[in-house]
Each structure stands twice: as C-alpha cells, then as structure tokens.
Amino acid sequence: MLPDEVGAAAKILDEGEAEWPARLARQAINALADAGLVLRGLDYQRYDASGLVVEANPITLYEPDGRDDVERSRQRLLEGVAYLKARDTPVIVWNVRQRQRPSVRADVGIADHTVAEPELRTSIGDREPRR
C-alpha cells in the first residue's frame, strides 16, 4: 500500500500512468516498487496556468528482462528523479500487463484518490486541459 500522502496525491491518467507532485516522486517510486510493480518509465509533463500540457518528455525507460526487474526498475527511475525540476509533474508507468487491470491501482491504495485525466497529448493542437 502507498503511504497516505502519496496515495492521496496520485492522479491516474487514462492510459494507466500515475502522476504525482515532484516532491513525492521518490516516495511514489519506492512505494510502487515495494508493492512488487515493475516500473517501466518516468516521464514529466508541465502544465500552464490553465491546466494545459505545454511540455511532456520521457526521462528514463526500463525494459524488463526477468532478472530482478522490480529492484532494477526502481533504481533506474530513482536515478531519473535527479532530472526533475520543481515545476515538473512526474508521470510513472508500471507493468503494462498490470496497469491495464484497475484492481492494481486498488492493490497499492490509489483507487480511492484518483481523478480521471485526459489522455496526454503533446502536440500543440491536441492539448487538453487537466480536469
């Protein structure tokens, strides 16, 4: 289960990724890995004052190979946190197979604290406001 502060701050995006405030990125990564999830990537996005995504980029990716994936993915994403800036909103992606099951969110304690977000769009014409 996620610590209360981390679970309460989680926002699940439509594709199954979750975002947190930058100050909670390390805690979220550690809590998800502690729950046994293989973390697939750390991205960031930036929003303007009206809630539109103005920038979105990957920071680090992890491709599981069956050798200690939970811990190796945790370390890869924790290394990526160093590249976050205070204005960044970290987006964490975990096992593709598991992230498709809504129960996984409940298993780690974030289902009751989530808000459906629009699909992340990075082109200028496709921006949508955060809800």
trRosetta pair geometry for C-beta under 8 A, 3 or more apart (Angstrom, degrees):
i j d omega theta_ij theta_ji phi_ij phi_ji
1 7 7.4 -20 174 -63 82 138
1 31 7.8 -49 117 -169 34 109
1 35 7.2 118 -35 -92 19 112
1 108 6.3 151 -123 -166 34 40
1 109 4.1 71 -153 -34 83 137
2 6 4.4 -122 176 92 112 111
2 7 3.9 145 87 -61 120 90
2 10 7.1 49 108 -31 175 134
2 28 7.3 5 -135 -123 123 63
2 31 4.5 72 -119 158 72 147
2 32 7.6 8 -86 -61 102 62
2 35 7.6 -35 -56 -45 69 133
2 108 5.4 59 -32 156 95 86
2 109 4.4 -148 30 72 84 116
2 110 5.9 44 13 -56 145 91
3 6 4.7 79 60 13 84 108
3 7 6.8 -164 84 -8 37 91
3 27 6.4 -62 36 177 129 121
3 31 6.1 -119 1 -92 81 138
4 7 5.8 -61 -142 41 27 109
4 8 6.0 24 163 -18 66 111
5 8 6.0 -58 -144 38 25 109
5 9 6.4 15 160 -13 61 114
5 24 6.9 -152 129 -113 100 128
5 27 7.5 -4 88 130 106 159
6 9 6.1 -66 -147 40 27 105
6 10 6.7 43 153 -43 63 99
6 20 6.9 -18 -151 -123 74 141
6 24 5.6 164 -110 -174 77 124
6 27 5.0 -142 -81 125 126 114
6 28 5.2 171 -157 -84 117 71
6 31 5.4 145 107 4 163 160
7 10 5.9 -41 -153 5 33 117
7 108 7.8 -172 -101 130 100 76
7 109 4.5 -60 -107 125 139 102
7 110 5.0 -147 -144 -90 77 67
7 112 7.9 28 161 60 115 88
7 113 5.2 125 150 18 76 151
8 113 5.0 -132 -119 -140 36 145
9 20 5.3 67 119 -141 112 85
9 21 5.8 -72 -176 7 136 97
9 24 5.5 117 83 19 154 169
9 113 7.6 9 18 151 21 135
10 18 5.0 -20 -160 -170 103 125
10 19 7.5 135 -155 67 54 40
10 20 6.0 -33 -97 -82 57 90
10 28 7.2 137 -88 -123 97 122
10 110 4.2 -35 75 -144 155 128
10 113 5.7 88 54 98 91 113
10 114 6.1 -41 110 -89 95 80
11 18 6.6 146 72 -158 41 69
11 19 5.1 -23 62 59 97 90
11 20 7.7 169 19 -75 77 42
11 114 6.2 121 -140 -146 37 67
11 115 5.2 -29 -136 46 95 92
11 117 5.9 75 153 -43 111 126
12 16 7.0 -25 -169 -142 101 28
12 17 7.4 154 -155 85 57 38
12 18 5.2 -36 -97 -98 61 81
12 105 6.1 -13 -83 -117 147 143
12 110 6.8 130 -51 129 108 121
12 114 4.1 2 10 -152 106 135
12 115 7.4 163 40 54 69 39
12 116 7.1 -28 84 -100 89 45
12 117 7.0 -171 98 9 42 100
13 16 7.1 -33 75 39 77 21
13 17 4.7 0 42 64 118 88
13 18 7.1 -163 5 -88 80 27
13 19 6.5 68 -38 -15 106 103
13 91 6.9 6 -11 -140 140 120
13 117 4.4 -54 -115 65 63 121
13 118 8.0 -31 -153 78 85 30
13 119 7.1 94 169 -119 103 38
13 120 6.2 -1 -164 -34 149 97
14 116 6.5 55 -80 -168 76 87
14 117 6.2 -121 -23 77 76 65
14 118 6.5 -18 -18 -172 127 20
14 119 4.7 -64 56 -73 135 70
15 119 6.2 81 -37 -127 100 85
15 120 7.2 -63 9 14 128 95
16 93 7.5 71 100 -136 91 78
16 99 3.6 102 157 158 137 110
16 100 6.4 -57 -82 -75 153 41
17 43 7.6 -14 -160 35 154 119
17 91 4.9 31 155 178 133 103
17 92 6.5 161 -165 75 85 38
17 93 4.8 -44 -105 -86 99 76
17 99 7.4 15 -66 -161 43 146
17 120 7.8 -12 48 -16 138 130
18 28 7.3 -151 106 -173 121 134
18 91 7.1 163 83 -153 32 61
18 92 5.5 -20 64 57 85 91
18 105 7.9 144 -71 -117 125 102
18 110 6.6 4 -121 147 147 166
18 114 7.8 -87 -120 -113 101 112
19 45 7.3 -53 -114 37 141 110
19 89 5.1 26 -175 157 126 106
19 90 6.4 159 -147 87 70 47
19 91 4.7 -33 -88 -95 89 71
19 92 7.5 157 -93 12 36 70
19 117 7.6 29 18 -19 122 166
20 24 4.4 -103 161 84 127 112
20 25 6.0 168 80 -81 118 53
20 28 4.7 -166 -13 -44 160 154
20 89 7.5 168 72 -167 31 73
20 90 5.7 -17 57 67 82 99
20 92 7.3 11 5 -3 106 113
21 24 5.2 75 65 14 82 103
21 25 7.9 -113 101 -39 45 74
21 89 7.1 -53 -110 -122 36 74
22 25 5.6 -18 -158 -25 44 116
22 84 4.9 173 -143 154 113 131
22 85 7.2 -79 -119 92 163 32
22 86 5.8 -163 66 -137 149 34
22 87 7.7 30 -18 41 144 14
22 88 5.2 90 -81 73 125 81
22 89 6.9 -104 -48 -100 81 30
22 90 5.8 117 -104 -18 59 100
23 86 7.9 28 -54 -134 86 77
24 27 5.0 -62 -164 50 69 114
24 28 5.4 72 137 -29 90 104
25 28 5.9 -59 -146 37 27 109
25 29 6.3 26 159 -18 65 107
25 42 7.6 69 -165 -146 119 125
25 81 4.9 160 114 -123 130 111
25 84 6.0 153 -15 -9 166 168
25 90 4.3 80 -105 11 114 164
25 92 7.7 154 -146 -55 77 115
26 29 5.9 -55 -147 36 29 110
26 30 6.2 24 158 -14 65 110
26 78 6.4 61 -125 -127 83 88
26 81 5.6 54 -69 -132 81 171
27 30 5.9 -59 -146 41 28 108
27 31 6.1 26 158 -19 65 111
28 31 5.8 -57 -142 38 28 109
28 32 6.2 26 160 -17 64 107
28 90 7.5 166 57 95 141 129
28 92 6.0 -169 128 -8 121 152
29 32 6.1 -59 -147 37 26 107
29 33 6.3 19 157 -12 63 111
29 39 6.5 14 -145 -92 84 164
29 42 7.5 -15 -91 -86 123 123
29 74 6.2 128 157 -145 98 71
29 77 4.8 -170 -135 111 133 126
29 78 5.8 173 114 -70 152 75
29 81 7.1 -110 -8 -56 149 125
29 92 6.4 -165 -86 -114 73 143
30 33 5.9 -60 -145 42 29 107
30 34 6.0 34 155 -24 66 108
30 74 6.8 72 -103 -153 50 118
30 78 7.7 57 -61 -82 83 116
31 34 5.5 -50 -143 35 30 115
31 35 6.5 30 153 -19 62 104
31 108 7.0 113 140 -172 98 111
32 35 5.7 -57 -154 35 32 111
32 37 4.7 -58 169 55 87 128
32 39 6.1 93 107 -78 128 106
32 92 6.5 -179 -2 139 163 145
32 94 5.9 -139 176 -77 132 136
32 108 6.3 17 -112 -146 64 156
33 36 7.7 79 -180 -54 36 11
33 37 6.4 -97 -91 61 34 73
33 39 6.2 -50 -72 -23 92 116
33 70 5.4 130 -158 177 84 88
33 71 7.1 100 -175 -92 128 39
33 73 6.9 -178 -103 85 110 93
33 74 3.8 37 -101 -85 163 118
35 107 6.7 126 -176 125 126 97
35 108 4.4 -13 -112 -104 171 102
36 70 6.1 -62 -150 -108 43 145
37 70 7.0 115 76 -123 27 95
37 94 4.2 -12 166 -161 126 142
37 95 5.8 -132 -160 -2 80 101
37 98 6.3 -143 -126 89 94 155
37 104 7.4 95 -96 -174 121 119
37 108 7.1 -26 -26 -66 132 141
38 62 7.5 -140 169 108 88 125
38 64 5.1 17 174 -81 151 130
38 69 4.4 -9 -118 136 122 118
38 70 5.6 -95 -87 -84 65 57
38 73 5.1 117 -166 -3 65 159
38 94 6.4 128 77 -167 48 80
38 95 4.7 79 53 -68 93 95
38 98 8.0 132 36 16 83 131
39 42 7.5 23 160 -51 122 85
39 62 6.1 65 96 39 73 139
39 70 8.0 83 0 -145 79 50
39 73 4.0 162 51 147 79 117
39 74 6.3 108 16 -76 129 47
39 76 7.5 -169 88 66 110 100
39 77 5.0 -45 122 -26 146 144
39 92 6.3 -51 -145 -173 111 103
39 93 7.1 110 -170 82 65 52
39 94 5.2 -52 -107 -104 50 75
40 61 6.9 -14 161 -156 66 71
40 62 5.8 -140 -143 61 30 84
40 63 7.9 49 -145 -88 78 38
40 64 7.7 -59 -99 -25 80 96
40 73 7.1 -24 -64 -146 29 133
40 93 4.4 -61 68 109 104 100
40 94 5.9 143 1 -138 90 15
40 95 6.7 148 -41 -76 110 25
40 96 6.6 68 -66 -42 159 79
41 58 6.1 -52 -175 -142 125 107
41 59 7.9 141 178 52 80 71
41 60 6.5 -175 -147 95 63 54
41 61 4.6 -14 -102 -111 102 63
41 62 6.5 -163 -69 18 53 72
41 77 7.6 139 -177 -94 15 103
41 92 7.5 170 88 -153 52 43
41 93 4.4 14 50 44 90 117
42 58 7.5 105 84 -165 48 66
42 59 4.7 -44 102 60 95 114
42 60 5.1 23 43 48 101 88
42 77 4.6 131 -41 -139 124 89
42 80 4.3 151 66 100 141 148
42 81 7.2 -89 -172 -63 161 62
42 90 6.2 -28 -164 -160 95 104
42 91 7.3 143 -161 75 45 54
42 92 5.9 -12 -104 -104 70 68
42 93 7.8 -144 -65 20 30 79
43 56 6.5 24 163 -177 121 85
43 57 6.5 -179 -158 96 85 33
43 58 4.9 -55 -102 -105 87 51
43 59 6.2 172 -111 2 26 81
43 90 7.4 136 77 -160 45 53
43 91 4.3 -20 67 62 96 108
43 93 7.2 50 -3 -17 104 108
44 55 8.0 5 109 113 90 95
44 56 7.2 -164 97 -140 47 51
44 57 6.2 -5 56 59 82 76
44 59 6.0 62 -13 -41 97 114
44 83 8.0 -139 -17 109 137 95
44 84 6.0 159 -87 -115 139 85
44 88 4.0 -25 -163 -167 134 119
44 89 6.3 135 -161 64 72 46
44 90 5.6 -41 -99 -98 79 49
44 91 6.6 172 -97 11 24 84
45 53 5.2 -43 -176 -137 125 106
45 55 6.6 167 -154 91 54 56
45 56 4.1 -7 -105 -101 93 87
45 57 7.9 151 -86 16 52 53
45 88 7.4 120 57 -160 27 71
45 89 5.2 -32 66 63 77 102
45 91 6.1 45 -4 -25 101 123
45 120 6.5 -132 -78 -136 150 123
46 53 7.3 107 72 -156 45 59
46 54 5.4 -54 97 62 94 92
46 55 4.3 18 38 51 109 100
46 56 7.6 -151 21 -66 63 53
46 87 5.9 34 -127 133 109 100
46 88 6.1 -62 -75 -108 86 54
46 89 6.9 156 -91 11 35 89
47 51 5.6 -17 -174 -142 128 32
47 52 6.4 143 -154 69 75 33
47 53 6.0 -48 -97 -93 70 43
47 54 6.6 121 -140 6 19 90
47 89 6.7 32 -10 -9 102 136
47 130 6.1 -19 -123 -20 146 129
48 51 7.3 -47 68 21 66 19
48 52 5.0 -1 34 55 106 90
48 54 4.9 88 -42 -40 94 129
50 129 6.2 -76 138 -114 88 112
51 129 4.2 58 95 -164 112 85
51 130 3.8 -120 -171 34 107 89
51 131 7.8 119 167 -46 147 24
52 127 4.5 44 -167 163 108 128
52 128 7.2 171 -125 87 75 17
52 129 5.5 -51 -72 -93 67 60
52 130 7.7 -140 -65 -11 21 76
53 56 5.6 3 178 -42 125 114
53 120 6.3 106 -81 -149 169 76
53 121 6.6 151 55 63 134 63
53 122 6.9 -78 125 -100 129 50
53 127 5.6 -158 55 -134 76 91
53 128 7.4 21 11 50 101 59
53 130 7.7 108 -49 -53 77 89
54 127 7.4 24 -81 -117 48 141
55 122 7.9 33 -156 -144 28 91
56 91 7.9 12 -148 7 102 142
56 120 5.8 138 -134 178 166 122
56 122 4.6 -114 52 -100 114 105
58 61 6.2 2 179 -50 137 96
59 80 4.2 113 125 -170 118 118
59 83 5.2 168 -147 74 118 133
59 84 7.3 -33 -91 -62 158 76
60 76 5.5 -171 150 158 134 92
60 77 6.1 -173 78 -100 126 48
60 79 6.7 101 -75 81 165 94
60 80 3.6 -124 3 -75 126 133
61 76 7.9 -46 93 151 24 138
62 69 7.7 131 148 -162 122 83
62 72 6.9 153 -155 119 129 88
62 73 4.2 144 120 -120 165 83
62 76 4.6 142 -78 68 115 155
62 77 7.0 -66 -23 -43 128 87
64 69 4.2 20 -132 -129 98 139
64 73 7.1 -25 -81 -59 84 124
64 95 7.6 20 -29 -108 148 85
65 69 7.0 167 40 -83 51 101
66 69 6.6 -9 -83 -39 12 116
67 72 7.2 48 98 -16 78 148
68 71 5.0 -38 169 47 99 108
68 72 5.3 101 107 -23 89 104
69 72 5.8 -63 -133 46 28 106
69 73 5.6 26 169 -19 68 111
70 73 6.2 -61 -147 37 20 106
70 74 6.4 25 153 -23 60 107
71 74 5.4 -49 -146 32 33 116
71 75 6.5 31 157 -17 65 104
72 75 5.9 -53 -150 36 32 110
72 76 6.5 34 152 -21 65 105
73 76 5.6 -52 -147 35 35 113
73 77 6.4 26 158 -12 67 107
74 77 6.3 -66 -153 41 26 103
74 78 6.2 25 155 -19 66 111
75 78 5.7 -55 -142 38 30 111
75 79 6.4 35 157 -22 64 103
76 79 5.9 -56 -156 32 29 112
76 80 6.8 29 148 -20 62 107
77 80 5.3 -53 -152 33 39 116
77 81 7.0 57 149 -36 65 89
77 92 6.9 52 -154 -127 146 102
78 81 5.7 -33 -158 6 39 118
79 82 6.5 -40 179 9 45 113
80 83 5.8 -52 -172 27 57 112
80 84 7.7 69 138 -33 72 91
81 84 5.5 -36 -163 6 52 118
81 90 7.4 -9 -114 -99 78 148
84 88 4.7 -135 -156 67 83 140
84 90 5.9 -35 -106 -69 141 106
85 88 4.9 107 54 -15 69 105
91 120 7.5 0 -107 -68 168 152
93 99 7.0 -37 -165 -66 70 163
94 98 6.3 -48 119 78 106 116
94 99 5.4 147 72 -65 79 108
94 104 7.7 -157 88 154 132 140
95 98 3.9 58 81 22 117 107
95 99 6.1 171 81 -20 57 85
96 99 6.0 -54 -135 33 25 108
96 100 7.0 30 162 -26 57 103
97 100 6.6 -62 -168 21 26 110
98 101 6.0 -62 -163 32 46 107
98 104 4.7 113 167 -99 92 152
99 104 6.3 -100 -100 72 32 152
101 104 4.9 98 80 -17 93 99
102 105 5.9 -46 -170 27 54 111
102 106 6.9 47 140 -12 74 103
102 111 7.0 79 170 -114 89 120
103 106 5.2 -55 -153 41 48 113
103 107 6.0 59 146 -32 73 100
104 107 5.3 -46 -146 28 34 119
104 108 6.8 13 161 -2 64 103
105 108 6.6 -70 -155 45 29 93
105 110 5.1 -86 -172 72 86 93
105 111 4.5 114 116 -71 103 81
105 114 6.7 -18 180 -34 142 148
106 109 7.4 45 -172 -75 34 24
106 110 7.8 -114 -80 53 26 54
106 111 4.0 -6 -80 -14 72 142
106 112 7.9 76 -116 -25 77 79
109 112 7.8 -43 -174 28 56 98
109 113 8.0 26 145 10 69 119
110 113 5.5 -80 -158 53 59 102
110 114 5.8 72 148 -55 89 103
111 114 6.2 -50 -147 5 28 118
115 131 6.4 -156 156 93 116 95
116 131 7.0 1 86 62 69 140
117 120 7.9 26 125 -58 118 73
117 130 6.4 -29 -137 -141 102 76
117 131 6.3 -170 -117 32 53 95
118 121 7.4 -37 129 -5 112 102
118 128 4.2 -68 104 99 164 143
118 129 7.6 90 8 69 138 42
118 130 7.5 -137 23 -110 97 37
118 131 6.9 116 -23 -17 87 105
119 128 7.8 71 57 30 61 141
121 126 3.6 -121 171 125 137 110
121 127 5.9 -158 87 -89 110 31
121 128 6.0 85 24 2 124 94
122 126 7.4 18 47 70 32 117
123 126 4.6 65 63 18 92 108
123 127 7.7 -130 88 -39 48 70
124 127 6.5 -29 -164 -20 33 110
